[in-house]
Amino acid sequence: MKLKNIFGIALSALLFTACAEDDPIGNLGSVTVDKTFVTMPMTENTATVTVTAASDWKLENLYSVDATIDGQKKKLYYPVPVTLNKEKTEGVPTWLTVDKTSGAAGETVITLKAGKTEAGRETEICINMGGLKQFVKVRQGELTASAAKCSEIMTGTAGKNYRVTGRVTKIAGLEYGNWFLDDGSYDFASTAKNQDGLYIYGTLDKKGKSGKVNPINGADGWGFEVGDQVTVEGPLSIYNGQYELVNVTVVKIVKSLLQVLTPETTLELEGGQFEVKVAYKGNGAFFEIADETKSWITYDNVTYKAGTKTIFEQNPADTATFKFTVAPNTLDKRSGVIKFSSNSGSNSSVISFTVNQKGVAFPPTGTGTEADPFNVTAAIQAAGAGMTGAYVKGIISKAPESVNTKYGSCTYFISADGKETSEQLQVYSGLFLQKEKFTDKDQLKVGDEVIVVGDLKMYNGTPELDKNNWLYSLNGKTSAGGEAPAGSKENPFTVAQAFAYLDGGAATDDVYVKGKVSKIVYPFDAEHKTGTFWISEDGVFNNDLTKDFEAYGVFWLGNKPWADGMGQVAVGDEVVLCGKLTKYTKNDKTTYETSSKKAYVYSINGKTE
């Protein structure tokens, strides 16, 4: 017998146990329906429900939207399912419409219409007649969960049901049961929206209830914790670029033999010793430093302490305190992984512990030559020893305040990211392109990308390019003739310039930004009609919000909403974006990005429309 038939029988038995054998389906005395469970195929389809009522009735769980159909303005009505909170509006099933919202005494036929789908889905409509309510479940397709790994779910179909097994990595909220799961099959650390793992948004408790029930450790909770292995199943939702399973059912829990009691650690540039305390119930506690981390994290020693039995805990956990040393860091910030494990018979537990170390925001690069200019960090280091004829690349962080009319020179500052808060190099009394004189201080502005040639030195403790330096290039141009402003179609912003532009104040104009696709968040699809991806200067995803720019919710070529048959972007593609830019801050993290649905792909690998 198919699952949907079992479901229909069980639901009918639950709702109508008190009815006589010859009662019609859905009989509630004064209001009846001819069916309480409606199924539709996954193709576009319609179905009907007949309501027989003794007086006026209405559908109460609806919301409406205005739409234009065949040139006429109409309202479309959608059922609203139970949602976890008011913020999760994307849970509204806009896939199903109803043609009537109310009726009078007698018999009324409601027509339900659903579009084509690639995954099973379900909602509920409520018929209310003077406080007497009838509920009709509507299902399209099958809801059987597909066994999958996190890597498959992260490229899966929204609305499809998945079953997945993984370790609990973080508990984000108790009221609804929000937490993260990781099975090791996907590189979550490289993502912007799912860095802690696959997000579980809402967990049904042991009684199958949702809402403010604390399904993790409440009265009917499951009692799992970080480190436990949990199997769940539920539908996939993609919300603001974050992949999440919603209102999951817990299938199985395997308690962990191990708990890491020390929170994630971040060390200073100087490094030093740190401890990790582990509680374990297996046959010992062990560690393994990842190969790529061994060059800067070393093991020192470990101390063990046996657990103390109490009347409440007859099998207490033992603890082990491991000590490690982190070497000083002179480069970019870095993260390393230490895996702790314990085992007992066939059961084993492994938990990864992340060690972070602060780094130089912009590590020194370049040799100071025309072919390989210094970045600002390297130039500042070289200024202490002095170097003549050095080429230095940077972004103007403080524009000239005036022009020295006698010499036609300007003084300004550059940094690696165009911010005054970063390390800056003073460009003292410099000349314009091709050693021409400046005629106006506005020939340079904050955010311009420059390469300057001159002698590096320290002057009263300030690193600078000495007088008589000159601009080798300005926003990629080596001469002043016909030069277009940065951010224009002819001279798009680089990623770094886009950052500086957003930091410079109100960003209200449509501008152009160029870069290489470094990571796809979600591809262009007919549901969103947009795509979201990351770009960087060189096509490398840095997992660093100070270096990666997000093309968020952008339309396709020609500023067109995406439709079936249009193309896609891929990692490595050279793109130019056009539209409005913004900064989005959440949890003290700021993302530099395009404004959703207010920008588009102007060109891809040179192709435009």
ZAKE-779989 format. One record per residue (C-alpha): x, y, z. Coordinates in steps of 0.001 Angstrom, whole numbers, plus 500000, padded with zeros to 6 digits. Layout:
! ZAKE-779989
   east  north     up
      X      Y      Z
...
! end
This chain:
! ZAKE-779989
   east  north     up
 500000 500000 500000
 501373 503411 499101
 502308 505903 501809
 499762 508483 500633
 496929 505960 501030
 498072 505038 504523
 498242 508748 505350
 494735 509382 504066
 493271 506464 506030
 495072 507482 509227
 493960 511094 508885
 490340 510130 508286
 490392 507768 511266
 491832 510482 513480
 489334 513180 512474
 486166 511201 512221
 486274 508405 514805
 482986 509606 516335
 481043 509561 513020
 478489 506924 512160
 479421 504495 509384
 477073 506107 506876
 478199 509699 507600
 479713 511535 504603
 483439 512174 504607
 484312 515238 506685
 480893 515382 508422
 480887 517966 511207
 477120 518126 511700
 476468 521422 509904
 479414 521637 507503
 480812 518758 505438
 483415 518249 502717
 483468 515461 500157
 487168 514789 500865
 489644 515682 503597
 492774 514679 501687
 493479 515805 498115
 496369 514483 496017
 497671 515857 492727
 500387 514682 490332
 503576 516718 489980
 502442 518129 486648
 500329 521293 486551
 496888 520226 487735
 493579 521136 489343
 491303 519443 491888
 487996 520233 493565
 486553 520059 497066
 482769 520232 497572
 481593 522033 500725
 478065 521453 502046
 477169 523929 504767
 474109 524923 506795
 475073 528615 506790
 477746 531035 505524
 481347 529837 505693
 484815 531161 504820
 488390 530024 504353
 490334 531575 507204
 494002 530717 506664
 494499 532737 503464
 496530 535631 502224
 496106 537413 498915
 498305 539016 496285
 497427 541290 493384
 498205 539876 489953
 497593 540748 486311
 496249 537793 484303
 495373 538131 480620
 495540 541889 481010
 493075 541974 483918
 493883 542764 487535
 492868 539941 489874
 493522 538727 493389
 495062 535317 493917
 494444 533531 497212
 496942 531165 498823
 496629 528964 501923
 499003 529915 504740
 500544 526943 506587
 501640 526992 510202
 504970 528849 510304
 507577 528939 513030
 507502 532713 513378
 506422 535794 511497
 509836 536230 509902
 509693 532980 507897
 507392 534304 505201
 509103 532194 502567
 507211 529215 504008
 503983 530441 502386
 503091 527900 499653
 502472 530144 496672
 502198 526994 494572
 498507 526435 495403
 495604 528820 494674
 491906 528613 495556
 489146 530184 493477
 486738 530910 496363
 487290 532312 499820
 483767 532044 501186
 480327 530624 500455
 476681 530537 501496
 474463 527788 502817
 474162 524872 500458
 476679 523150 498234
 479783 524983 496900
 482643 523639 494787
 486138 525027 495517
 488670 524642 492710
 492317 524179 493700
 495109 524817 491192
 498805 523889 491475
 501698 524462 489091
 504316 521964 487971
 506807 520832 490620
 509957 518737 490888
 509429 517841 494547
 506561 516737 496757
 504800 519441 498779
 501813 519795 501083
 499613 522422 502743
 496252 522711 504466
 493091 524762 503982
 490629 525530 506782
 486853 525922 506252
 485186 527805 509123
 481412 527966 509580
 480546 529836 512765
 483391 528248 514707
 482922 524762 513247
 486026 523960 511217
 486895 521452 508547
 490505 520917 507441
 491560 519619 504028
 495129 518462 503399
 496407 519083 499865
 499462 517175 498683
 501198 517368 495311
 503575 514531 494540
 505075 512147 497081
 506639 513343 500366
 508862 510311 500895
 512243 511575 502086
 515270 510834 499883
 518386 509632 501702
 521140 512141 500930
 524437 513595 502066
 524885 517253 502948
 526772 517758 499675
 523685 516605 497729
 521292 518702 499801
 523426 521838 499268
 522744 521504 495537
 519260 520053 495969
 515731 521088 494983
 513783 523450 497246
 510671 521729 498627
 512049 518210 498241
 512170 516004 501351
 515572 514698 502421
 516852 512319 505090
 520388 512995 506317
 522640 511780 509132
 525362 513937 510662
 526918 515392 513787
 525338 518299 515663
 527882 521119 515290
 526018 524028 516880
 522669 524684 518577
 521364 528080 517469
 518016 528266 519309
 516004 526134 521706
 512429 527443 521314
 511889 525980 517872
 514854 523634 517682
 517268 525472 515372
 520706 523900 514958
 523402 522865 512472
 524372 519432 511146
 527485 518292 509281
 528283 514858 507839
 531729 515760 506484
 530677 515543 502813
 530575 519299 502139
 533045 522145 502703
 530796 524374 504809
 533737 526535 505940
 533985 528001 502427
 530358 529162 502321
 528986 532509 503414
 525536 531430 504582
 526085 527880 505917
 529458 528116 507629
 528393 526058 510654
 526807 523275 508592
 523417 522422 507137
 520917 524628 508985
 517995 522862 510639
 515239 525464 511009
 512671 523986 513358
 512492 520490 514866
 509309 518586 515688
 509276 517280 519267
 508558 513681 520285
 504823 514323 519923
 505250 515717 516419
 504547 519292 517498
 506237 522475 516301
 506310 526025 517615
 507638 527191 520957
 508057 523691 522352
 511856 523469 522923
 512192 520158 521053
 515864 519821 521967
 515725 519532 525762
 512164 520542 526705
 509522 518319 528295
 509011 516379 525047
 512448 517160 523627
 514971 514760 522195
 517874 515576 524492
 520593 515721 521855
 523618 518011 522137
 526666 519144 520193
 528647 516117 519050
 525714 513689 518892
 524958 511920 515629
 521372 512654 514554
 519284 511438 511598
 516502 513790 510473
 514201 514230 507530
 512360 517275 506227
 511836 519600 503229
 514620 521786 501849
 514174 525545 501842
 516602 528126 500419
 516225 531345 502414
 518403 534384 501601
 520997 532037 500110
 521053 529751 503162
 520160 526091 502634
 518011 524688 505440
 515759 521763 506288
 512531 523032 507855
 510440 521476 510673
 512391 518218 510577
 511385 514919 512119
 514072 513244 514242
 514537 509626 513129
 517508 508460 515208
 520020 509757 517764
 523385 508217 518612
 524801 509899 521692
 528377 511101 521452
 531109 509520 523554
 532884 512843 523505
 532308 516509 524302
 534713 519400 523758
 534220 521729 526734
 536478 524523 525458
 534917 527070 523086
 536484 527824 519699
 539792 529612 520259
 541270 532699 518562
 544894 533573 519307
 546765 536819 518734
 549464 537332 516109
 552127 536458 518688
 550694 532952 519157
 551326 531087 522427
 549987 528138 524401
 546330 527166 524713
 544340 524325 526278
 541433 522197 525084
 539384 520339 527704
 537536 517214 526556
 534984 515066 528430
 534775 511429 527272
 532975 508186 528114
 534826 505931 525705
 538109 504091 526098
 540320 507157 526280
 540533 510475 524438
 542794 511011 521437
 543732 513863 519125
 544953 514374 515557
 546300 517640 514162
 545367 518151 510513
 548349 517890 508150
 547923 521441 506840
 547968 522730 510439
 551046 520905 511764
 553399 523641 510548
 552084 526101 513153
 550264 524074 515845
 552277 521635 517970
 551275 519305 520813
 552767 519826 524295
 551149 517475 526824
 547885 516132 528292
 546516 515609 531810
 543678 513239 532697
 541081 513384 535488
 538654 510599 536352
 534967 511463 536721
 533364 511428 540186
 530355 509190 540714
 527236 510684 542300
 523765 509351 543079
 522600 511148 539944
 525469 510099 537647
 526715 506547 538027
 528782 506663 534830
 530420 510097 534862
 532604 511321 532040
 536364 511487 532502
 538185 514593 531292
 541410 515199 529394
 543098 518597 529110
 545340 518867 526054
 547933 521629 525722
 549149 522962 522364
 551396 525797 521158
 550658 528114 518221
 553574 529736 516379
 553676 533524 515682
 551887 534594 512487
 553343 537120 510037
 550890 536424 507213
 547127 536387 506666
 544741 535152 509368
 544531 531363 509517
 542451 528542 510942
 543463 525016 511830
 541620 521861 512864
 542348 519415 515662
 540186 516276 515688
 539397 514676 519057
 538058 511129 519238
 536907 508423 521628
 535597 504901 521052
 533838 502080 522832
 533346 498816 520998
 531820 499548 517584
 530714 503037 518625
 533078 505950 518015
 532829 509733 518167
 534937 512368 516438
 534655 516127 517013
 536610 518769 515122
 537934 521730 517112
 538869 524904 515238
 541831 527058 516235
 541896 530565 514768
 544782 532994 514729
 544682 536637 513834
 546830 537698 510901
 548017 540630 508915
 544963 541963 507087
 546938 542339 503864
 550113 540229 503826
 553058 541750 501948
 553227 540905 498244
 555291 542006 495268
 558924 542791 494581
 558545 546491 493809
 559125 546139 490059
 556977 547260 487143
 555955 543641 486505
 555344 542895 490196
 554558 546041 492216
 554644 546109 496006
 551316 546171 497754
 551087 548855 500454
 552067 546454 503258
 555264 545421 501456
 556013 549058 500547
 555762 550149 504194
 558158 547365 505193
 560557 548344 502401
 560423 552029 503392
 562433 551266 506528
 565397 550098 504457
 564745 552515 501587
 564333 551628 497938
 564608 553812 494853
 562352 553520 491803
 559858 551270 493577
 556495 550489 491994
 553668 550462 494579
 550048 549451 493990
 547211 550641 496210
 543860 552388 496494
 543562 556059 497395
 542347 556295 501006
 542764 560053 501422
 542466 562303 498373
 544624 565402 497728
 543439 568523 499537
 545107 570890 497084
 547539 571194 494177
 550968 572788 494597
 550647 575247 491711
 554386 575892 491614
 555346 572264 490995
 552009 570824 489785
 552155 568142 492469
 549741 566627 494992
 550082 564787 498303
 547697 561949 499075
 547550 558579 500863
 547038 555037 499630
 546212 551798 501459
 545620 548189 500462
 541823 548450 500748
 541184 552176 500318
 540376 552707 504012
 541984 555323 506241
 541758 552896 509151
 544254 550563 507463
 548009 551014 507185
 548597 553922 504832
 551506 555047 502681
 551899 558773 502094
 552491 559752 498478
 554305 563022 499017
 554313 565753 496360
 553711 563424 493409
 553123 564112 489727
 550303 562929 487462
 550382 560295 484702
 553466 560295 482454
 555018 562786 484935
 552636 565529 483847
 551606 568208 486349
 548345 568071 488248
 545896 570813 487316
 543062 569950 489716
 542964 568074 493029
 539804 566298 491806
 541875 564394 489269
 542253 561858 492099
 539532 560658 494470
 539076 558079 497216
 538664 554607 495725
 540890 555177 492690
 543297 552289 492089
 546817 553507 491370
 550353 552341 490748
 552900 554946 491828
 556627 555000 491056
 559110 556635 493420
 561648 556358 496236
 560478 554729 499464
 561675 556214 502776
 560680 556862 506372
 560180 560530 507300
 559711 561290 511014
 558267 557820 511492
 555891 558087 508496
 556417 555734 505530
 556190 557593 502248
 557017 557790 498584
 559349 560794 498412
 558759 563888 496274
 559110 563614 492495
 557172 560340 492483
 554665 559929 489655
 551567 557992 488677
 552346 554992 486515
 548630 554080 486171
 545246 555330 487350
 542388 552799 487351
 544287 550769 484781
 544979 553739 482471
 548560 554858 481853
 547658 558110 480086
 545135 560860 480775
 543521 561029 477322
 539842 560001 477153
 539912 558362 480554
 536517 557248 481867
 535636 557581 485568
 535970 554539 487804
 532707 552614 488131
 531581 553482 484609
 530786 550995 481855
 534081 551825 480140
 536065 551584 483391
 534264 549279 485878
 535212 549180 489540
 537490 546390 490651
 536290 544490 493725
 538573 546579 495943
 537304 549797 494379
 533703 548680 494948
 534526 548219 498640
 536060 551688 498818
 533097 553186 496940
 530633 551714 499457
 532743 552850 502388
 532925 556361 500956
 529307 557262 501760
 525913 557159 500045
 525943 554727 497121
 522839 555682 495168
 523966 555471 491531
 524062 552475 489219
 527707 551476 488808
 529690 548716 487097
 531859 546160 488927
 534151 543586 487314
 535611 540369 488659
 535843 536618 488259
 533216 534240 489638
 534744 532482 492648
 531800 530584 494158
 528144 529886 493309
 525660 530358 496173
 522648 529413 494104
 522462 529271 490295
 519946 531199 488220
 516545 529498 488396
 512963 530105 487367
 511706 530287 490952
 513916 533189 492061
 514463 534542 488519
 517878 535616 489811
 521203 534125 490758
 523617 534694 493643
 527377 534157 493516
 530682 535575 494742
 533340 537366 492705
 536932 538322 493473
 539838 539921 491629
 541422 536599 490620
 538526 534113 490849
 539690 532703 494197
 537073 532475 496960
 538845 533817 500045
 536019 533154 502536
 536819 536672 503736
 534160 539390 503750
 536905 542023 503333
 537985 540512 500003
 534947 538729 498494
 532097 540631 496814
 528636 539023 496557
 526499 539345 493446
 523286 538963 495438
 519952 538347 493683
 521110 539641 490287
 519145 539399 487054
 520545 537951 483799
 522027 539659 480740
 520011 542596 479481
 518633 543123 483007
 516117 540336 482357
 514575 538062 485012
 515998 534593 484415
 513826 532050 482572
 514322 528477 481359
 516704 528340 478412
 518894 531236 479499
 522531 530641 480429
 524377 530215 483713
 527509 531524 485348
 530342 529215 486382
 533378 529566 488599
 536123 531290 486597
 533785 533313 484351
 534741 536970 483925
 531695 539098 484643
 530752 542753 484787
 527819 543603 487060
 525675 546709 486720
 523345 548222 489291
 523146 549460 492835
 525560 548313 495538
 524981 548058 499271
 526442 546834 502553
 524470 544214 504513
 525306 543751 508197
 524136 540847 510339
 525658 539481 513559
 528429 542097 513323
 529463 540751 509901
 529209 543064 506889
 528799 541766 503341
 529569 544047 500375
 527042 543114 497689
 524641 544167 494971
 521167 545254 496066
 518731 542368 495554
 516966 542583 492166
 518482 546015 491538
 521504 544791 489581
 522221 542425 486708
 524988 540644 484800
 526018 543230 482212
 528527 540930 480525
 529915 537416 480902
 533234 536542 479287
 532785 539614 477086
 529230 538742 475954
 526502 541359 476457
 522858 541799 475478
! end
